[in-house]
């Protein structure tokens, strides 16, 4: 068994080393936001998390798999989410020193800076043979995002599919409306928000990508579900 102690980014690094193996993974959440711990109700203190690691049950879960060409050809797995567009650009612009001292505040500050300069190009999403367009998207393998918010509320890590939420507006008022909708749990009622379940997603266009809260690169990208990819203890 491996016990990973750190934040969601640290857990992501370990997952990318053992995905597809029979090695069980447990974790002690010591990060900025600890979204995975919140998703799975793992205690956010060392003693409670260690007890869960030692006495919890290994469960088979799915992962998201993403392949990009830029800036260099890369294949990565994610357990929580991939953010494309506004979300990815926000993470791209975050100062790591600021993140160290401000924690979650660094993400809010980065989001405001991104909002002021955001000028996206249109993205095309080919999802299981159907085509959609928009300017940003969250592809969720889990329900929770950024703490206790839920952008893809129906996503579950044990399910053999990914959930994708596509935002079709590009203006600053639209982005503010989406944020307010997520906070109030109303965003899926908006006419310019598309919500689907998918096994395979092709994303074309130019946009930044983040996975599990860390920057990855640029689209184009291919995202697919990797079924039964990890034995996770929780």
DRENPA-3360 file (N, C-alpha, C; in nm, 2 decimals, always signed):
BEGIN
1 = XXXXXXXX = +0.08/-0.12/+0.00/+0.00/+0.00/+0.00/+0.09/+0.12/+0.00 ~ +0.04/+0.23/-0.07/+0.10/+0.36/-0.07/+0.01/+0.46/+0.01 ~ +0.07/+0.53/+0.10/+0.00/+0.64/+0.16/+0.06/+0.77/+0.12 ~ -0.01/+0.86/+0.04/+0.03/+0.98/-0.01/-0.01/+1.09/+0.09 ~ +0.09/+1.17/+0.14/+0.06/+1.28/+0.22/+0.08/+1.41/+0.15 ~ -0.02/+1.49/+0.13/-0.01/+1.62/+0.06/-0.14/+1.67/+0.01 ~ -0.14/+1.76/-0.09/-0.26/+1.81/-0.15/-0.31/+1.73/-0.27 ~ -0.41/+1.79/-0.33/-0.47/+1.72/-0.45/-0.36/+1.70/-0.56;
9 = XXXXXXXX = -0.27/+1.80/-0.58/-0.17/+1.78/-0.68/-0.07/+1.67/-0.65 ~ -0.03/+1.66/-0.52/+0.05/+1.55/-0.48/-0.01/+1.41/-0.50 ~ -0.14/+1.40/-0.47/-0.21/+1.28/-0.49/-0.22/+1.25/-0.64 ~ -0.24/+1.35/-0.72/-0.24/+1.33/-0.87/-0.11/+1.28/-0.92 ~ +0.01/+1.33/-0.86/+0.14/+1.27/-0.91/+0.15/+1.13/-0.88 ~ +0.11/+1.08/-0.76/+0.11/+0.94/-0.72/+0.02/+0.86/-0.81 ~ -0.10/+0.90/-0.83/-0.19/+0.83/-0.92/-0.13/+0.81/-1.06 ~ -0.06/+0.91/-1.11/+0.00/+0.90/-1.24/+0.11/+0.79/-1.24;
17 = XXXXXXXX = +0.17/+0.76/-1.12/+0.27/+0.66/-1.12/+0.22/+0.52/-1.10 ~ +0.09/+0.50/-1.05/+0.04/+0.37/-1.02/-0.09/+0.33/-1.09 ~ -0.14/+0.42/-1.18/-0.27/+0.39/-1.25/-0.26/+0.26/-1.32 ~ -0.36/+0.18/-1.31/-0.36/+0.05/-1.38/-0.29/-0.06/-1.31 ~ -0.23/-0.03/-1.19/-0.17/-0.14/-1.11/-0.26/-0.19/-1.01 ~ -0.21/-0.29/-0.93/-0.29/-0.34/-0.82/-0.26/-0.28/-0.69 ~ -0.17/-0.18/-0.68/-0.13/-0.12/-0.56/-0.24/-0.03/-0.50 ~ -0.28/-0.06/-0.38/-0.38/+0.03/-0.31/-0.32/+0.16/-0.27;
25 = XXXXXXXX = -0.40/+0.27/-0.28/-0.36/+0.40/-0.25/-0.45/+0.46/-0.14 ~ -0.39/+0.51/-0.03/-0.46/+0.59/+0.07/-0.39/+0.72/+0.07 ~ -0.45/+0.82/+0.14/-0.39/+0.95/+0.14/-0.42/+1.03/+0.27 ~ -0.33/+1.12/+0.30/-0.35/+1.21/+0.42/-0.35/+1.35/+0.36 ~ -0.47/+1.42/+0.37/-0.48/+1.55/+0.30/-0.41/+1.66/+0.38 ~ -0.31/+1.72/+0.31/-0.23/+1.82/+0.38/-0.22/+1.94/+0.28 ~ -0.31/+1.96/+0.19/-0.30/+2.06/+0.09/-0.37/+2.19/+0.11 ~ -0.39/+2.27/+0.01/-0.45/+2.40/+0.01/-0.60/+2.38/+0.03;
33 = XXXXXXXX = -0.66/+2.30/-0.05/-0.81/+2.29/-0.05/-0.86/+2.15/-0.02 ~ -0.78/+2.04/-0.05/-0.82/+1.90/-0.02/-0.95/+1.86/-0.07 ~ -0.97/+1.88/-0.21/-1.10/+1.85/-0.27/-1.13/+1.70/-0.26 ~ -1.03/+1.62/-0.28/-1.06/+1.47/-0.28/-1.10/+1.43/-0.14 ~ -1.04/+1.48/-0.04/-1.08/+1.45/+0.10/-1.23/+1.49/+0.12 ~ -1.27/+1.60/+0.07/-1.40/+1.65/+0.09/-1.50/+1.56/+0.01 ~ -1.46/+1.52/-0.11/-1.54/+1.44/-0.19/-1.57/+1.30/-0.13 ~ -1.47/+1.25/-0.06/-1.48/+1.11/-0.01/-1.49/+1.10/+0.14;
41 = XXXXXXXX = -1.51/+1.22/+0.21/-1.53/+1.23/+0.35/-1.41/+1.17/+0.43 ~ -1.29/+1.19/+0.38/-1.17/+1.15/+0.45/-1.14/+1.26/+0.55 ~ -1.11/+1.23/+0.67/-1.08/+1.34/+0.77/-0.96/+1.43/+0.73 ~ -0.98/+1.56/+0.75/-0.87/+1.65/+0.71/-0.78/+1.68/+0.83 ~ -0.75/+1.58/+0.91/-0.65/+1.58/+1.01/-0.57/+1.45/+1.00 ~ -0.44/+1.46/+1.05/-0.35/+1.35/+1.03/-0.40/+1.22/+1.10 ~ -0.44/+1.23/+1.22/-0.48/+1.11/+1.29/-0.60/+1.04/+1.23 ~ -0.70/+1.12/+1.20/-0.82/+1.06/+1.14/-0.79/+1.00/+1.00;
49 = XXXXXXXX = -0.71/+1.07/+0.92/-0.68/+1.02/+0.79/-0.59/+0.89/+0.79 ~ -0.50/+0.88/+0.89/-0.42/+0.76/+0.91/-0.51/+0.65/+0.95 ~ -0.61/+0.67/+1.04/-0.70/+0.56/+1.08/-0.78/+0.51/+0.96 ~ -0.82/+0.61/+0.87/-0.89/+0.57/+0.75/-0.81/+0.49/+0.66 ~ -0.68/+0.53/+0.64/-0.59/+0.46/+0.56/-0.56/+0.32/+0.60 ~ -0.55/+0.30/+0.73/-0.52/+0.17/+0.79/-0.64/+0.07/+0.80 ~ -0.76/+0.13/+0.81/-0.88/+0.05/+0.83/-0.98/+0.06/+0.72 ~ -0.96/+0.15/+0.63/-1.05/+0.17/+0.52/-1.05/+0.05/+0.42;
57 = XXXXXXXX = -1.15/+0.05/+0.33/-1.16/-0.06/+0.23/-1.11/-0.01/+0.09 ~ -1.02/-0.09/+0.03/-0.98/-0.05/-0.11/-1.10/-0.07/-0.20 ~ -1.13/+0.04/-0.28/-1.24/+0.04/-0.37/-1.19/+0.07/-0.51 ~ -1.25/+0.00/-0.61/-1.21/+0.03/-0.75/-1.27/+0.15/-0.80 ~ -1.19/+0.24/-0.85/-1.25/+0.37/-0.90/-1.19/+0.39/-1.05 ~ -1.26/+0.48/-1.12/-1.22/+0.52/-1.25/-1.14/+0.65/-1.25 ~ -1.07/+0.68/-1.35/-0.99/+0.80/-1.36/-1.02/+0.87/-1.50 ~ -0.99/+0.99/-1.51/-0.99/+1.06/-1.64/-0.85/+1.05/-1.70;
65 = XXXXXXXX = -0.85/+1.03/-1.83/-0.72/+1.03/-1.90/-0.72/+1.14/-2.00 ~ -0.61/+1.22/-2.00/-0.61/+1.33/-2.10/-0.48/+1.33/-2.17 ~ -0.48/+1.35/-2.30/-0.37/+1.35/-2.39/-0.36/+1.48/-2.46 ~ -0.25/+1.55/-2.45/-0.23/+1.68/-2.52/-0.10/+1.68/-2.60 ~ -0.10/+1.77/-2.70/+0.02/+1.78/-2.79/+0.11/+1.90/-2.75 ~ +0.05/+2.00/-2.68/+0.13/+2.13/-2.65/+0.13/+2.16/-2.50 ~ +0.24/+2.20/-2.44/+0.36/+2.24/-2.51/+0.45/+2.12/-2.55 ~ +0.43/+2.00/-2.49/+0.49/+1.88/-2.54/+0.39/+1.77/-2.52;
73 = XXXXXXXX = +0.41/+1.67/-2.60/+0.32/+1.55/-2.60/+0.32/+1.49/-2.46 ~ +0.20/+1.48/-2.40/+0.19/+1.43/-2.26/+0.06/+1.36/-2.24 ~ +0.06/+1.26/-2.16/-0.05/+1.18/-2.12/-0.06/+1.19/-1.96 ~ -0.18/+1.23/-1.91/-0.19/+1.24/-1.77/-0.33/+1.18/-1.73 ~ -0.33/+1.14/-1.60/-0.46/+1.09/-1.54/-0.50/+1.20/-1.44 ~ -0.63/+1.21/-1.42/-0.68/+1.29/-1.31/-0.80/+1.22/-1.24 ~ -0.81/+1.25/-1.11/-0.92/+1.18/-1.03/-1.03/+1.28/-1.00 ~ -1.01/+1.41/-1.01/-1.11/+1.51/-0.97/-1.17/+1.57/-1.10;
81 = XXXXXXXX = -1.09/+1.65/-1.17/-1.15/+1.72/-1.28/-1.04/+1.77/-1.37 ~ -1.08/+1.80/-1.50/-1.00/+1.88/-1.59/-1.07/+2.01/-1.62 ~ -1.01/+2.12/-1.61/-1.07/+2.25/-1.64/-1.01/+2.31/-1.76 ~ -1.09/+2.35/-1.86/-1.05/+2.39/-1.99/-1.11/+2.53/-2.01 ~ -1.02/+2.63/-2.05/-1.07/+2.76/-2.08/-1.04/+2.86/-1.96 ~ -1.15/+2.92/-1.91/-1.13/+3.02/-1.80/-1.06/+2.95/-1.68 ~ -1.11/+2.84/-1.64/-1.05/+2.76/-1.53/-0.91/+2.73/-1.55 ~ -0.87/+2.68/-1.66/-0.73/+2.65/-1.69/-0.64/+2.77/-1.70;
89 = XXXXXXXX = -0.69/+2.88/-1.75/-0.62/+3.01/-1.76/-0.59/+3.07/-1.62 ~ -0.69/+3.05/-1.53/-0.67/+3.10/-1.39/-0.56/+3.03/-1.33 ~ -0.56/+2.89/-1.34/-0.45/+2.82/-1.27/-0.31/+2.85/-1.34 ~ -0.31/+2.87/-1.47/-0.19/+2.90/-1.54/-0.13/+3.03/-1.48 ~ -0.21/+3.12/-1.44/-0.16/+3.25/-1.40/-0.13/+3.26/-1.25 ~ -0.15/+3.15/-1.17/-0.14/+3.16/-1.03/+0.01/+3.16/-0.99 ~ +0.05/+3.25/-0.90/+0.18/+3.26/-0.85/+0.20/+3.16/-0.74 ~ +0.30/+3.07/-0.75/+0.31/+2.96/-0.66/+0.35/+3.02/-0.52;
97 = XXXXXXXX = +0.43/+3.12/-0.51/+0.46/+3.18/-0.38/+0.34/+3.24/-0.31 ~ +0.25/+3.30/-0.39/+0.12/+3.35/-0.34/+0.04/+3.24/-0.29 ~ +0.03/+3.13/-0.37/-0.04/+3.01/-0.33/+0.00/+2.96/-0.20 ~ +0.14/+2.96/-0.18/+0.19/+2.90/-0.05/+0.15/+2.98/+0.07 ~ +0.14/+3.11/+0.06/+0.10/+3.19/+0.17/-0.05/+3.23/+0.18 ~ -0.11/+3.23/+0.07/-0.25/+3.27/+0.07/-0.35/+3.16/+0.06 ~ -0.30/+3.04/+0.02/-0.39/+2.92/+0.00/-0.50/+2.95/-0.10 ~ -0.62/+2.92/-0.06/-0.73/+2.94/-0.15/-0.75/+3.08/-0.20;
105 = XXXXXXXX = -0.70/+3.18/-0.12/-0.71/+3.32/-0.17/-0.63/+3.34/-0.30 ~ -0.53/+3.27/-0.32/-0.45/+3.28/-0.45/-0.54/+3.25/-0.57 ~ -0.63/+3.15/-0.55/-0.71/+3.11/-0.66/-0.82/+3.22/-0.69 ~ -0.87/+3.28/-0.58/-0.97/+3.38/-0.60/-0.91/+3.51/-0.67 ~ -0.79/+3.54/-0.62/-0.71/+3.65/-0.68/-0.68/+3.62/-0.83 ~ -0.64/+3.50/-0.86/-0.61/+3.46/-0.99/-0.73/+3.46/-1.08 ~ -0.85/+3.42/-1.02/-0.97/+3.43/-1.10/-1.01/+3.57/-1.14 ~ -0.99/+3.66/-1.05/-1.03/+3.80/-1.08/-0.93/+3.86/-1.19;
113 = XXXXXXXX = -0.80/+3.83/-1.18/-0.71/+3.87/-1.28/-0.74/+3.82/-1.41 ~ -0.78/+3.69/-1.42/-0.81/+3.62/-1.54/-0.94/+3.69/-1.60 ~ -1.04/+3.72/-1.52/-1.16/+3.77/-1.56/-1.14/+3.91/-1.64 ~ -1.04/+3.99/-1.59/-1.02/+4.12/-1.65/-0.96/+4.11/-1.79 ~ -0.88/+4.00/-1.81/-0.81/+3.99/-1.94/-0.86/+3.88/-2.03 ~ -0.96/+3.80/-1.98/-1.01/+3.68/-2.06/-1.07/+3.72/-2.19 ~ -1.01/+3.66/-2.30/-1.05/+3.69/-2.43/-1.04/+3.55/-2.51 ~ -1.13/+3.46/-2.48/-1.12/+3.32/-2.53/-1.16/+3.31/-2.68;
121 = XXXXXXXX = -1.11/+3.21/-2.74/-1.15/+3.17/-2.87/-1.25/+3.05/-2.86 ~ -1.33/+3.02/-2.96/-1.43/+2.92/-2.95/-1.36/+2.78/-2.94 ~ -1.42/+2.69/-2.86/-1.37/+2.55/-2.85/-1.48/+2.46/-2.91 ~ -1.44/+2.35/-2.97/-1.53/+2.25/-3.03/-1.51/+2.12/-2.95 ~ -1.62/+2.07/-2.90/-1.62/+1.94/-2.82/-1.69/+1.83/-2.90 ~ -1.62/+1.73/-2.94/-1.68/+1.61/-3.00/-1.69/+1.51/-2.89 ~ -1.82/+1.48/-2.85/-1.85/+1.40/-2.73/-1.92/+1.28/-2.77 ~ -1.86/+1.16/-2.77/-1.92/+1.04/-2.81/-2.00/+1.05/-2.94;
129 = XXXXXXXX = -1.94/+1.11/-3.04/-2.00/+1.12/-3.17/-2.09/+1.24/-3.19 ~ -2.11/+1.33/-3.09/-2.19/+1.45/-3.10/-2.11/+1.57/-3.08 ~ -2.14/+1.68/-3.16/-2.05/+1.80/-3.15/-2.12/+1.91/-3.08 ~ -2.04/+1.98/-2.99/-2.09/+2.10/-2.92/-1.98/+2.20/-2.93 ~ -2.02/+2.33/-2.89/-1.92/+2.44/-2.89/-1.94/+2.52/-2.77 ~ -1.84/+2.59/-2.72/-1.84/+2.67/-2.61/-1.71/+2.74/-2.59 ~ -1.69/+2.80/-2.47/-1.57/+2.88/-2.45/-1.49/+2.83/-2.32 ~ -1.56/+2.75/-2.24/-1.49/+2.69/-2.12/-1.56/+2.56/-2.09;
137 = XXXXXXXX = -1.50/+2.47/-2.02/-1.56/+2.35/-1.97/-1.49/+2.29/-1.85 ~ -1.57/+2.22/-1.77/-1.52/+2.14/-1.66/-1.55/+2.00/-1.69 ~ -1.45/+1.91/-1.69/-1.48/+1.77/-1.71/-1.45/+1.70/-1.58 ~ -1.56/+1.65/-1.52/-1.55/+1.60/-1.38/-1.55/+1.45/-1.37 ~ -1.46/+1.40/-1.29/-1.47/+1.26/-1.25/-1.52/+1.25/-1.11 ~ -1.54/+1.36/-1.04/-1.59/+1.38/-0.91/-1.69/+1.49/-0.90 ~ -1.77/+1.50/-0.80/-1.87/+1.60/-0.79/-1.82/+1.74/-0.74 ~ -1.73/+1.73/-0.64/-1.69/+1.86/-0.58/-1.57/+1.93/-0.66;
145 = XXXXXXXX = -1.57/+2.06/-0.64/-1.48/+2.14/-0.71/-1.45/+2.26/-0.63 ~ -1.32/+2.29/-0.61/-1.27/+2.41/-0.54/-1.32/+2.41/-0.39 ~ -1.34/+2.30/-0.33/-1.39/+2.29/-0.20/-1.52/+2.22/-0.19 ~ -1.63/+2.28/-0.16/-1.76/+2.22/-0.15/-1.85/+2.26/-0.26 ~ -1.80/+2.34/-0.36/-1.88/+2.37/-0.48/-1.89/+2.24/-0.57 ~ -2.00/+2.24/-0.65/-2.02/+2.13/-0.74/-2.05/+2.18/-0.88 ~ -1.96/+2.17/-0.97/-1.98/+2.20/-1.11/-2.04/+2.09/-1.18 ~ -1.99/+1.97/-1.15/-2.05/+1.84/-1.22/-2.11/+1.76/-1.10;
153 = XXXXXXXX = -2.23/+1.80/-1.06/-2.28/+1.74/-0.93/-2.32/+1.59/-0.94 ~ -2.33/+1.54/-1.06/-2.37/+1.40/-1.08/-2.25/+1.30/-1.09 ~ -2.13/+1.36/-1.10/-2.01/+1.28/-1.12/-1.97/+1.20/-1.00 ~ -1.93/+1.08/-1.02/-1.88/+0.99/-0.91/-1.76/+0.91/-0.95 ~ -1.66/+0.90/-0.87/-1.53/+0.84/-0.91/-1.54/+0.70/-0.94 ~ -1.65/+0.63/-0.89/-1.67/+0.49/-0.91/-1.74/+0.46/-1.04 ~ -1.80/+0.57/-1.10/-1.88/+0.55/-1.23/-1.78/+0.53/-1.35 ~ -1.82/+0.46/-1.45/-1.74/+0.43/-1.57/-1.76/+0.54/-1.67;
161 = XXXXXXXX = -1.79/+0.66/-1.63/-1.81/+0.77/-1.73/-1.76/+0.90/-1.66 ~ -1.74/+1.00/-1.75/-1.70/+1.14/-1.70/-1.82/+1.23/-1.72 ~ -1.83/+1.33/-1.65/-1.94/+1.44/-1.66/-1.87/+1.56/-1.72 ~ -1.93/+1.63/-1.82/-1.88/+1.75/-1.87/-1.98/+1.86/-1.87 ~ -1.94/+1.97/-1.82/-2.02/+2.10/-1.81/-1.96/+2.20/-1.91 ~ -2.03/+2.23/-2.01/-1.98/+2.33/-2.12/-2.05/+2.46/-2.10 ~ -1.96/+2.57/-2.09/-2.01/+2.70/-2.08/-2.00/+2.77/-2.21 ~ -2.12/+2.82/-2.27/-2.12/+2.87/-2.40/-2.10/+3.02/-2.42;
169 = XXXXXXXX = -2.11/+3.09/-2.31/-2.09/+3.24/-2.31/-1.94/+3.27/-2.29 ~ -1.90/+3.39/-2.35/-1.76/+3.42/-2.34/-1.74/+3.56/-2.27 ~ -1.84/+3.64/-2.25/-1.82/+3.77/-2.20/-1.80/+3.77/-2.04 ~ -1.75/+3.88/-1.99/-1.73/+3.89/-1.84/-1.87/+3.87/-1.77 ~ -1.97/+3.94/-1.81/-2.10/+3.92/-1.74/-2.14/+3.77/-1.74 ~ -2.12/+3.70/-1.85/-2.15/+3.56/-1.86/-2.08/+3.48/-1.75 ~ -1.94/+3.51/-1.75/-1.86/+3.43/-1.65/-1.91/+3.46/-1.51 ~ -1.93/+3.58/-1.48/-1.98/+3.62/-1.34/-2.12/+3.55/-1.31;
177 = XXXXXXXX = -2.20/+3.54/-1.41/-2.33/+3.47/-1.40/-2.31/+3.32/-1.37 ~ -2.21/+3.26/-1.44/-2.18/+3.12/-1.42/-2.13/+3.09/-1.28 ~ -2.04/+3.18/-1.24/-1.98/+3.17/-1.10/-2.10/+3.18/-1.00 ~ -2.18/+3.27/-1.01/-2.30/+3.29/-0.92/-2.39/+3.17/-0.93 ~ -2.41/+3.11/-1.05/-2.49/+2.99/-1.07/-2.43/+2.87/-1.00 ~ -2.30/+2.86/-1.00/-2.23/+2.75/-0.93/-2.25/+2.76/-0.78 ~ -2.23/+2.88/-0.73/-2.24/+2.91/-0.59/-2.38/+2.88/-0.54 ~ -2.48/+2.91/-0.62/-2.62/+2.89/-0.58/-2.68/+2.76/-0.63;
185 = XXXXXXXX = -2.60/+2.68/-0.69/-2.64/+2.55/-0.74/-2.75/+2.56/-0.85 ~ -2.74/+2.66/-0.93/-2.84/+2.69/-1.04/-2.78/+2.68/-1.18 ~ -2.65/+2.66/-1.19/-2.59/+2.68/-1.32/-2.64/+2.58/-1.43 ~ -2.69/+2.46/-1.38/-2.73/+2.36/-1.48/-2.87/+2.40/-1.53 ~ -2.93/+2.50/-1.48/-3.06/+2.54/-1.53/-3.05/+2.65/-1.64 ~ -2.92/+2.70/-1.66/-2.90/+2.80/-1.76/-2.91/+2.74/-1.90 ~ -2.97/+2.82/-1.99/-2.98/+2.78/-2.13/-2.85/+2.76/-2.21 ~ -2.75/+2.84/-2.16/-2.62/+2.84/-2.23/-2.52/+2.76/-2.16;
193 = XXXXXXXX = -2.56/+2.66/-2.08/-2.48/+2.56/-2.01/-2.52/+2.42/-2.05 ~ -2.43/+2.34/-2.11/-2.46/+2.21/-2.15/-2.40/+2.11/-2.05 ~ -2.48/+2.01/-2.01/-2.43/+1.91/-1.91/-2.45/+1.77/-1.97 ~ -2.34/+1.69/-1.98/-2.36/+1.56/-2.04/-2.27/+1.46/-1.97 ~ -2.29/+1.33/-1.99/-2.21/+1.23/-1.95/-2.14/+1.17/-2.07 ~ -2.01/+1.13/-2.06/-1.93/+1.10/-2.18/-1.82/+0.99/-2.14 ~ -1.79/+0.91/-2.24/-1.68/+0.82/-2.23/-1.55/+0.88/-2.30 ~ -1.58/+0.96/-2.41/-1.47/+1.01/-2.49/-1.50/+1.15/-2.53;
201 = XXXXXXXX = -1.40/+1.24/-2.52/-1.42/+1.38/-2.55/-1.30/+1.43/-2.63 ~ -1.32/+1.49/-2.75/-1.22/+1.55/-2.82/-1.24/+1.71/-2.81 ~ -1.14/+1.78/-2.78/-1.15/+1.92/-2.76/-1.05/+1.99/-2.86 ~ -1.11/+2.07/-2.95/-1.03/+2.14/-3.05/-1.05/+2.29/-3.03 ~ -0.94/+2.37/-3.06/-0.93/+2.51/-3.03/-0.81/+2.54/-2.95 ~ -0.80/+2.66/-2.90/-0.68/+2.70/-2.82/-0.73/+2.75/-2.68 ~ -0.69/+2.67/-2.58/-0.73/+2.71/-2.44/-0.63/+2.64/-2.34 ~ -0.62/+2.70/-2.22/-0.53/+2.64/-2.12/-0.61/+2.53/-2.05;
209 = XXXXXXXX = -0.53/+2.43/-1.99/-0.59/+2.32/-1.92/-0.53/+2.30/-1.79 ~ -0.61/+2.28/-1.69/-0.56/+2.24/-1.55/-0.62/+2.10/-1.52 ~ -0.55/+2.02/-1.44/-0.61/+1.89/-1.39/-0.58/+1.89/-1.24 ~ -0.68/+1.86/-1.17/-0.67/+1.84/-1.02/-0.61/+1.96/-0.96 ~ -0.63/+2.08/-1.02/-0.58/+2.20/-0.96/-0.44/+2.25/-1.00 ~ -0.37/+2.17/-1.08/-0.24/+2.21/-1.13/-0.24/+2.22/-1.28 ~ -0.16/+2.31/-1.33/-0.16/+2.34/-1.48/-0.10/+2.23/-1.56 ~ -0.16/+2.20/-1.68/-0.11/+2.09/-1.76/-0.05/+2.14/-1.89;
217 = XXXXXXXX = -0.13/+2.23/-1.97/-0.08/+2.27/-2.10/-0.20/+2.32/-2.18 ~ -0.20/+2.30/-2.31/-0.29/+2.37/-2.40/-0.37/+2.26/-2.48 ~ -0.49/+2.30/-2.52/-0.57/+2.22/-2.62/-0.50/+2.24/-2.76 ~ -0.53/+2.15/-2.85/-0.62/+2.04/-2.86/-0.59/+1.93/-2.76 ~ -0.69/+1.86/-2.72/-0.68/+1.75/-2.62/-0.78/+1.64/-2.64 ~ -0.75/+1.52/-2.60/-0.84/+1.41/-2.60/-0.86/+1.36/-2.46 ~ -0.98/+1.35/-2.41/-1.01/+1.31/-2.28/-1.10/+1.19/-2.28 ~ -1.07/+1.09/-2.20/-1.15/+0.97/-2.20/-1.15/+0.91/-2.06;
225 = XXXXXXXX = -1.25/+0.83/-2.03/-1.25/+0.76/-1.90/-1.17/+0.64/-1.90 ~ -1.09/+0.62/-1.79/-1.01/+0.50/-1.77/-1.08/+0.42/-1.66 ~ -1.16/+0.32/-1.71/-1.24/+0.24/-1.61/-1.16/+0.15/-1.52 ~ -1.20/+0.14/-1.40/-1.14/+0.05/-1.30/-0.99/+0.06/-1.30 ~ -0.94/+0.19/-1.29/-0.80/+0.22/-1.30/-0.72/+0.23/-1.17 ~ -0.79/+0.23/-1.06/-0.72/+0.26/-0.93/-0.79/+0.19/-0.82 ~ -0.71/+0.14/-0.72/-0.76/+0.08/-0.60/-0.74/+0.19/-0.49 ~ -0.84/+0.26/-0.45/-0.83/+0.37/-0.36/-0.90/+0.34/-0.23;
233 = XX = -0.83/+0.37/-0.12/-0.88/+0.34/+0.02/-0.95/+0.46/+0.07 ~ -1.07/+0.45/+0.11/-1.15/+0.56/+0.17/-1.27/+0.50/+0.24;
% end
